Amino acid sequence: KYSRKDRAYIGGGTFSANPMTMMAGAATLDTLKNTPSVYSKIKNLGENASKNIVKAFDGKVICTGKDSLFMMHFVPSDITHITNAQEASKCNTKLLHKFHFEMITKDGIFFLPGKLGAFSNAHSKSDVNAIVSAAQRFSESN
């Protein structure tokens, strides 16, 4: 039997110590270092998506986040902005899940239901347009 002090702890995760993902991560960092325009591109995609999703839902959704990351919140009528977790907790997460599942099944857009959206360099304006169209469709039917 080993003492607590002598025991080794092996930490792990989905991609821990995986040479393929280590190489992919290194290649990604090189790309970001050598192509700084990626940051402005994904920032614009995220900001454009957030602004137009809010428009599509006509005030029933607030988007929070920064640059390429955005989170949609289906808000009750008494909430006009979200600045903390308490305000976010008052939002309709069931409707958000429904929207995300419908985007998957009806629009072919994958969102981890109830989670935030994120744009990458692989995305384009057509991806933003597809999400906004899905938001318009959902808004009109719900």
N, CA and C atoms as a LAMMPS dump frame, in Angstrom:
ITEM: TIMESTEP
0
ITEM: NUMBER OF ATOMS
426
ITEM: BOX BOUNDS ff ff ff
-5.0000000000000000e+02 5.0000000000000000e+02
-5.0000000000000000e+02 5.0000000000000000e+02
-5.0000000000000000e+02 5.0000000000000000e+02
ITEM: ATOMS id mol type element x y z
1 1 1 N 0.846 -1.175 0
2 1 2 C 0 0 0
3 1 3 C 0.894 1.241 0
4 2 1 N 0.514 2.217 -0.811
5 2 2 C 1.285 3.461 -0.92
6 2 3 C 0.675 4.542 -0.041
7 3 1 N 1.522 5.368 0.487
8 3 2 C 1.011 6.498 1.259
9 3 3 C 0.399 7.509 0.3
10 4 1 N -0.425 8.326 0.826
11 4 2 C -1.089 9.341 -0.002
12 4 3 C -0.06 10.209 -0.727
13 5 1 N 1.034 10.51 -0.058
14 5 2 C 2.089 11.348 -0.623
15 5 3 C 2.798 10.663 -1.8
16 6 1 N 2.877 9.326 -1.769
17 6 2 C 3.605 8.585 -2.804
18 6 3 C 2.742 8.18 -3.992
19 7 1 N 1.446 8.348 -3.875
20 7 2 C 0.568 7.959 -4.983
21 7 3 C 0.679 8.959 -6.123
22 8 1 N 0.574 8.465 -7.309
23 8 2 C 0.597 9.326 -8.497
24 8 3 C -0.84 9.631 -8.909
25 9 1 N -1.033 10.828 -9.372
26 9 2 C -2.339 11.208 -9.899
27 9 3 C -2.198 11.339 -11.404
28 10 1 N -3.003 10.621 -12.102
29 10 2 C -3.003 10.704 -13.559
30 10 3 C -4.231 11.507 -13.954
31 11 1 N -4.001 12.687 -14.479
32 11 2 C -5.109 13.516 -14.936
33 11 3 C -5.377 13.207 -16.393
34 12 1 N -6.591 13.261 -16.766
35 12 2 C -6.9 12.959 -18.154
36 12 3 C -8.134 13.686 -18.616
37 13 1 N -8.272 13.729 -19.884
38 13 2 C -9.427 14.339 -20.505
39 13 3 C -9.583 13.764 -21.894
40 14 1 N -10.548 14.238 -22.601
41 14 2 C -10.849 13.707 -23.919
42 14 3 C -9.634 13.706 -24.833
43 15 1 N -8.857 14.769 -24.813
44 15 2 C -7.741 14.881 -25.746
45 15 3 C -6.374 14.811 -25.069
46 16 1 N -6.323 14.476 -23.812
47 16 2 C -5.054 14.464 -23.087
48 16 3 C -4.071 13.468 -23.69
49 17 1 N -2.855 13.926 -23.862
50 17 2 C -1.751 13.089 -24.331
51 17 3 C -2.031 12.413 -25.667
52 18 1 N -2.848 13.008 -26.477
53 18 2 C -3.145 12.457 -27.792
54 18 3 C -2.281 13.197 -28.806
55 19 1 N -1.314 12.509 -29.424
56 19 2 C -0.388 13.192 -30.334
57 19 3 C -1.082 13.887 -31.51
58 20 1 N -2.154 13.298 -32.007
59 20 2 C -2.863 13.895 -33.146
60 20 3 C -3.46 15.246 -32.753
61 21 1 N -4.098 15.306 -31.595
62 21 2 C -4.699 16.576 -31.189
63 21 3 C -3.639 17.587 -30.769
64 22 1 N -2.515 17.112 -30.268
65 22 2 C -1.408 18.024 -29.946
66 22 3 C -0.896 18.687 -31.23
67 23 1 N -0.773 17.904 -32.298
68 23 2 C -0.326 18.452 -33.587
69 23 3 C -1.368 19.422 -34.15
70 24 1 N -2.634 19.055 -34.039
71 24 2 C -3.697 19.938 -34.531
72 24 3 C -3.699 21.247 -33.751
73 25 1 N -3.519 21.169 -32.45
74 25 2 C -3.456 22.376 -31.624
75 25 3 C -2.286 23.258 -32
76 26 1 N -1.125 22.646 -32.214
77 26 2 C 0.066 23.411 -32.615
78 26 3 C -0.147 24.065 -33.978
79 27 1 N -0.761 23.34 -34.912
80 27 2 C -1.033 23.899 -36.242
81 27 3 C -2.016 25.065 -36.144
82 28 1 N -3.005 24.94 -35.277
83 28 2 C -3.967 26.026 -35.081
84 28 3 C -3.278 27.267 -34.539
85 29 1 N -2.425 27.083 -33.55
86 29 2 C -1.701 28.226 -32.985
87 29 3 C -0.802 28.881 -34.028
88 30 1 N -0.148 28.081 -34.871
89 30 2 C 0.674 28.641 -35.953
90 30 3 C -0.179 29.448 -36.925
91 31 1 N -1.339 28.904 -37.287
92 31 2 C -2.234 29.612 -38.211
93 31 3 C -2.674 30.942 -37.618
94 32 1 N -3.062 30.935 -36.356
95 32 2 C -3.494 32.178 -35.709
96 32 3 C -2.36 33.19 -35.632
97 33 1 N -1.166 32.719 -35.366
98 33 2 C -0.005 33.612 -35.286
99 33 3 C 0.316 34.22 -36.652
100 34 1 N 0.196 33.418 -37.701
101 34 2 C 0.58 33.862 -39.043
102 34 3 C -0.56 34.5 -39.829
103 35 1 N -1.777 34.443 -39.317
104 35 2 C -2.934 35.013 -40.014
105 35 3 C -3.775 35.811 -39.022
106 36 1 N -3.29 36.974 -38.601
107 36 2 C -4.023 37.737 -37.582
108 36 3 C -5.403 38.208 -38.037
109 37 1 N -5.662 38.227 -39.334
110 37 2 C -6.975 38.66 -39.827
111 37 3 C -8.089 37.703 -39.406
112 38 1 N -7.725 36.502 -38.97
113 38 2 C -8.732 35.544 -38.506
114 38 3 C -9.557 36.149 -37.373
115 39 1 N -8.891 36.856 -36.47
116 39 2 C -9.592 37.409 -35.31
117 39 3 C -10.664 38.416 -35.713
118 40 1 N -10.362 39.311 -36.634
119 40 2 C -11.376 40.287 -37.05
120 40 3 C -12.495 39.601 -37.825
121 41 1 N -12.15 38.573 -38.597
122 41 2 C -13.176 37.84 -39.347
123 41 3 C -14.177 37.189 -38.39
124 42 1 N -13.691 36.436 -37.408
125 42 2 C -14.622 35.728 -36.524
126 42 3 C -15.356 36.693 -35.588
127 43 1 N -14.71 37.798 -35.244
128 43 2 C -15.387 38.827 -34.45
129 43 3 C -16.572 39.383 -35.232
130 44 1 N -16.359 39.707 -36.507
131 44 2 C -17.438 40.246 -37.339
132 44 3 C -18.569 39.238 -37.511
133 45 1 N -18.222 37.963 -37.697
134 45 2 C -19.262 36.941 -37.839
135 45 3 C -20.116 36.87 -36.574
136 46 1 N -19.469 36.847 -35.422
137 46 2 C -20.199 36.76 -34.157
138 46 3 C -21.072 37.966 -33.894
139 47 1 N -20.522 39.146 -34.126
140 47 2 C -21.293 40.369 -33.885
141 47 3 C -22.473 40.479 -34.843
142 48 1 N -22.253 40.116 -36.11
143 48 2 C -23.317 40.149 -37.11
144 48 3 C -24.417 39.153 -36.742
145 49 1 N -24.023 37.955 -36.34
146 49 2 C -25.015 36.946 -35.952
147 49 3 C -25.828 37.429 -34.758
148 50 1 N -25.161 37.909 -33.73
149 50 2 C -25.869 38.367 -32.523
150 50 3 C -26.878 39.456 -32.847
151 51 1 N -26.431 40.455 -33.592
152 51 2 C -27.3 41.589 -33.937
153 51 3 C -28.525 41.124 -34.725
154 52 1 N -28.326 40.255 -35.697
155 52 2 C -29.429 39.837 -36.556
156 52 3 C -30.33 38.783 -35.918
157 53 1 N -29.8 38.003 -34.994
158 53 2 C -30.644 37.073 -34.236
159 53 3 C -31.601 37.87 -33.357
160 54 1 N -31.09 38.89 -32.693
161 54 2 C -31.935 39.749 -31.852
162 54 3 C -33.044 40.368 -32.697
163 55 1 N -32.692 40.857 -33.896
164 55 2 C -33.696 41.434 -34.804
165 55 3 C -34.741 40.399 -35.195
166 56 1 N -34.284 39.194 -35.534
167 56 2 C -35.202 38.143 -35.982
168 56 3 C -36.224 37.791 -34.907
169 57 1 N -35.827 37.855 -33.655
170 57 2 C -36.727 37.518 -32.559
171 57 3 C -37.47 38.729 -32.011
172 58 1 N -37.26 39.884 -32.594
173 58 2 C -38.018 41.095 -32.269
174 58 3 C -38.096 41.365 -30.76
175 59 1 N -36.936 41.349 -30.113
176 59 2 C -36.879 41.688 -28.7
177 59 3 C -37.146 40.558 -27.731
178 60 1 N -37.478 39.378 -28.232
179 60 2 C -37.744 38.242 -27.343
180 60 3 C -36.466 37.497 -26.974
181 61 1 N -35.37 37.854 -27.635
182 61 2 C -34.07 37.227 -27.381
183 61 3 C -33.033 38.317 -27.165
184 62 1 N -32.179 38.095 -26.195
185 62 2 C -30.996 38.929 -25.987
186 62 3 C -29.794 38.03 -26.217
187 63 1 N -28.815 38.528 -26.945
188 63 2 C -27.565 37.789 -27.129
189 63 3 C -26.495 38.405 -26.238
190 64 1 N -25.825 37.557 -25.501
191 64 2 C -24.672 37.985 -24.725
192 64 3 C -23.442 37.311 -25.316
193 65 1 N -22.278 37.769 -24.925
194 65 2 C -21.042 37.169 -25.414
195 65 3 C -20.081 38.23 -25.887
196 66 1 N -19.027 37.784 -26.499
197 66 2 C -18.004 38.7 -26.996
198 66 3 C -17.43 38.152 -28.284
199 67 1 N -17.345 39.034 -29.249
200 67 2 C -16.71 38.711 -30.525
201 67 3 C -17.333 37.468 -31.162
202 68 1 N -16.582 36.382 -31.295
203 68 2 C -17.074 35.207 -32.011
204 68 3 C -17.953 34.3 -31.156
205 69 1 N -18.066 34.59 -29.867
206 69 2 C -18.861 33.766 -28.954
207 69 3 C -20.173 34.473 -28.627
208 70 1 N -21.272 33.728 -28.692
209 70 2 C -22.558 34.346 -28.378
210 70 3 C -23.491 33.334 -27.731
211 71 1 N -24.31 33.844 -26.832
212 71 2 C -25.299 33.025 -26.134
213 71 3 C -26.649 33.698 -26.286
214 72 1 N -27.634 32.925 -26.72
215 72 2 C -28.989 33.446 -26.877
216 72 3 C -29.781 33.217 -25.592
217 73 1 N -30.557 34.213 -25.209
218 73 2 C -31.401 34.126 -24.019
219 73 3 C -32.819 34.523 -24.416
220 74 1 N -33.766 33.606 -24.273
221 74 2 C -35.171 33.933 -24.486
222 74 3 C -35.662 34.588 -23.202
223 75 1 N -35.902 35.884 -23.278
224 75 2 C -36.148 36.673 -22.068
225 75 3 C -37.634 36.911 -21.818
226 76 1 N -38.017 36.955 -20.53
227 76 2 C -39.369 37.403 -20.209
228 76 3 C -39.471 38.902 -20.479
229 77 1 N -40.671 39.409 -20.573
230 77 2 C -40.863 40.806 -20.978
231 77 3 C -40.25 41.822 -20.019
232 78 1 N -40.018 41.444 -18.762
233 78 2 C -39.469 42.409 -17.805
234 78 3 C -37.937 42.486 -17.82
235 79 1 N -37.279 41.684 -18.641
236 79 2 C -35.813 41.732 -18.723
237 79 3 C -35.414 42.39 -20.041
238 80 1 N -34.631 43.452 -19.934
239 80 2 C -34.192 44.177 -21.133
240 80 3 C -32.699 44.04 -21.393
241 81 1 N -31.974 43.513 -20.426
242 81 2 C -30.546 43.258 -20.615
243 81 3 C -30.11 42.184 -19.617
244 82 1 N -29.011 41.543 -19.924
245 82 2 C -28.484 40.497 -19.045
246 82 3 C -27.041 40.828 -18.725
247 83 1 N -26.786 40.999 -17.436
248 83 2 C -25.423 41.326 -17.009
249 83 3 C -24.881 40.358 -15.969
250 84 1 N -25.741 39.415 -15.536
251 84 2 C -25.268 38.483 -14.512
252 84 3 C -26.05 37.172 -14.584
253 85 1 N -25.592 36.204 -13.814
254 85 2 C -26.195 34.87 -13.833
255 85 3 C -27.629 34.875 -13.313
256 86 1 N -27.919 35.741 -12.357
257 86 2 C -29.28 35.799 -11.814
258 86 3 C -30.27 36.207 -12.906
259 87 1 N -29.914 37.211 -13.689
260 87 2 C -30.791 37.627 -14.798
261 87 3 C -30.9 36.513 -15.837
262 88 1 N -29.796 35.866 -16.146
263 88 2 C -29.81 34.78 -17.135
264 88 3 C -30.675 33.615 -16.663
265 89 1 N -30.703 33.382 -15.36
266 89 2 C -31.481 32.255 -14.821
267 89 3 C -32.985 32.444 -14.994
268 90 1 N -33.425 33.655 -15.252
269 90 2 C -34.85 33.939 -15.433
270 90 3 C -35.311 33.69 -16.868
271 91 1 N -34.382 33.355 -17.746
272 91 2 C -34.707 33.166 -19.158
273 91 3 C -35.319 31.79 -19.402
274 92 1 N -35.979 31.656 -20.545
275 92 2 C -36.69 30.432 -20.895
276 92 3 C -35.731 29.449 -21.572
277 93 1 N -35.119 28.588 -20.769
278 93 2 C -34.153 27.633 -21.327
279 93 3 C -34.844 26.517 -22.11
280 94 1 N -36.101 26.218 -21.773
281 94 2 C -36.823 25.197 -22.542
282 94 3 C -37.015 25.656 -23.98
283 95 1 N -37.334 26.925 -24.159
284 95 2 C -37.506 27.457 -25.511
285 95 3 C -36.167 27.498 -26.249
286 96 1 N -35.1 27.823 -25.544
287 96 2 C -33.765 27.805 -26.157
288 96 3 C -33.411 26.399 -26.625
289 97 1 N -33.66 25.393 -25.787
290 97 2 C -33.402 24.009 -26.184
291 97 3 C -34.241 23.636 -27.405
292 98 1 N -35.503 24.037 -27.391
293 98 2 C -36.38 23.737 -28.531
294 98 3 C -35.815 24.358 -29.807
295 99 1 N -35.385 25.609 -29.722
296 99 2 C -34.801 26.277 -30.886
297 99 3 C -33.558 25.537 -31.367
298 100 1 N -32.675 25.194 -30.451
299 100 2 C -31.449 24.496 -30.843
300 100 3 C -31.754 23.139 -31.474
301 101 1 N -32.694 22.383 -30.904
302 101 2 C -33.043 21.094 -31.493
303 101 3 C -33.687 21.268 -32.868
304 102 1 N -34.507 22.294 -33.03
305 102 2 C -35.103 22.54 -34.347
306 102 3 C -34.052 22.968 -35.364
307 103 1 N -33.054 23.739 -34.93
308 103 2 C -31.98 24.092 -35.868
309 103 3 C -31.253 22.838 -36.337
310 104 1 N -31.077 21.886 -35.434
311 104 2 C -30.41 20.64 -35.812
312 104 3 C -31.278 19.862 -36.797
313 105 1 N -32.547 19.668 -36.459
314 105 2 C -33.406 18.799 -37.261
315 105 3 C -33.96 19.45 -38.522
316 106 1 N -34.259 20.741 -38.467
317 106 2 C -34.892 21.397 -39.612
318 106 3 C -33.919 22.181 -40.484
319 107 1 N -32.825 22.637 -39.888
320 107 2 C -31.923 23.521 -40.621
321 107 3 C -30.528 22.94 -40.829
322 108 1 N -30.249 21.805 -40.206
323 108 2 C -28.924 21.203 -40.348
324 108 3 C -27.818 22.004 -39.682
325 109 1 N -28.179 22.795 -38.676
326 109 2 C -27.204 23.618 -37.95
327 109 3 C -27.038 23.009 -36.57
328 110 1 N -25.815 22.63 -36.227
329 110 2 C -25.602 21.998 -34.929
330 110 3 C -25.249 23.013 -33.864
331 111 1 N -26.031 22.995 -32.814
332 111 2 C -25.757 23.73 -31.583
333 111 3 C -25.844 22.71 -30.469
334 112 1 N -24.921 22.736 -29.554
335 112 2 C -25.078 21.918 -28.363
336 112 3 C -26.233 22.559 -27.603
337 113 1 N -27.369 21.876 -27.512
338 113 2 C -28.574 22.506 -26.978
339 113 3 C -28.361 23.178 -25.622
340 114 1 N -28.762 24.442 -25.595
341 114 2 C -28.665 25.232 -24.379
342 114 3 C -27.319 25.886 -24.161
343 115 1 N -26.413 25.72 -25.092
344 115 2 C -25.055 26.251 -24.911
345 115 3 C -24.801 27.403 -25.879
346 116 1 N -23.62 27.981 -25.771
347 116 2 C -23.305 29.14 -26.598
348 116 3 C -22.852 28.74 -27.997
349 117 1 N -22.923 29.7 -28.893
350 117 2 C -22.447 29.514 -30.25
351 117 3 C -21.05 30.09 -30.381
352 118 1 N -20.292 29.546 -31.312
353 118 2 C -18.921 30.005 -31.517
354 118 3 C -18.584 29.922 -32.999
355 119 1 N -18.043 31.001 -33.525
356 119 2 C -17.604 31.01 -34.915
357 119 3 C -16.112 30.749 -34.988
358 120 1 N -15.714 30.066 -36.047
359 120 2 C -14.3 29.788 -36.292
360 120 3 C -13.949 30.285 -37.686
361 121 1 N -12.704 30.14 -38.041
362 121 2 C -12.249 30.571 -39.361
363 121 3 C -12.905 29.771 -40.485
364 122 1 N -13.414 28.597 -40.172
365 122 2 C -14.077 27.771 -41.187
366 122 3 C -15.458 28.311 -41.552
367 123 1 N -16.013 29.187 -40.732
368 123 2 C -17.343 29.731 -40.986
369 123 3 C -17.28 30.942 -41.914
370 124 1 N -18.45 31.253 -42.483
371 124 2 C -18.543 32.39 -43.404
372 124 3 C -19.862 33.125 -43.173
373 125 1 N -20.066 34.177 -43.959
374 125 2 C -21.313 34.943 -43.869
375 125 3 C -22.524 34.064 -44.16
376 126 1 N -22.361 33.065 -45.012
377 126 2 C -23.495 32.182 -45.317
378 126 3 C -23.918 31.387 -44.08
379 127 1 N -22.981 31.078 -43.193
380 127 2 C -23.336 30.401 -41.941
381 127 3 C -24.141 31.335 -41.039
382 128 1 N -23.744 32.59 -40.976
383 128 2 C -24.505 33.586 -40.209
384 128 3 C -25.905 33.699 -40.792
385 129 1 N -25.997 33.81 -42.111
386 129 2 C -27.303 33.933 -42.765
387 129 3 C -28.191 32.73 -42.469
388 130 1 N -27.604 31.537 -42.433
389 130 2 C -28.378 30.324 -42.151
390 130 3 C -28.934 30.352 -40.728
391 131 1 N -28.122 30.789 -39.773
392 131 2 C -28.59 30.871 -38.382
393 131 3 C -29.692 31.918 -38.254
394 132 1 N -29.513 33.055 -38.907
395 132 2 C -30.519 34.12 -38.846
396 132 3 C -31.818 33.654 -39.504
397 133 1 N -31.725 32.955 -40.616
398 133 2 C -32.928 32.41 -41.266
399 133 3 C -33.636 31.414 -40.357
400 134 1 N -32.861 30.581 -39.676
401 134 2 C -33.448 29.628 -38.724
402 134 3 C -34.146 30.378 -37.592
403 135 1 N -33.541 31.456 -37.13
404 135 2 C -34.143 32.268 -36.067
405 135 3 C -35.455 32.885 -36.549
406 136 1 N -35.468 33.383 -37.781
407 136 2 C -36.697 33.972 -38.327
408 136 3 C -37.794 32.917 -38.439
409 137 1 N -37.44 31.739 -38.944
410 137 2 C -38.416 30.655 -39.08
411 137 3 C -38.985 30.277 -37.715
412 138 1 N -38.107 30.105 -36.745
413 138 2 C -38.539 29.702 -35.402
414 138 3 C -39.39 30.793 -34.757
415 139 1 N -38.987 32.031 -34.925
416 139 2 C -39.721 33.159 -34.342
417 139 3 C -41.143 33.229 -34.885
418 140 1 N -41.289 32.977 -36.164
419 140 2 C -42.611 33.047 -36.793
420 140 3 C -43.513 31.886 -36.38
421 141 1 N -42.92 30.762 -36.01
422 141 2 C -43.733 29.583 -35.691
423 141 3 C -43.92 29.352 -34.191
424 142 1 N -43.305 30.186 -33.362
425 142 2 C -43.418 29.988 -31.902
426 142 3 C -43.885 31.251 -31.206
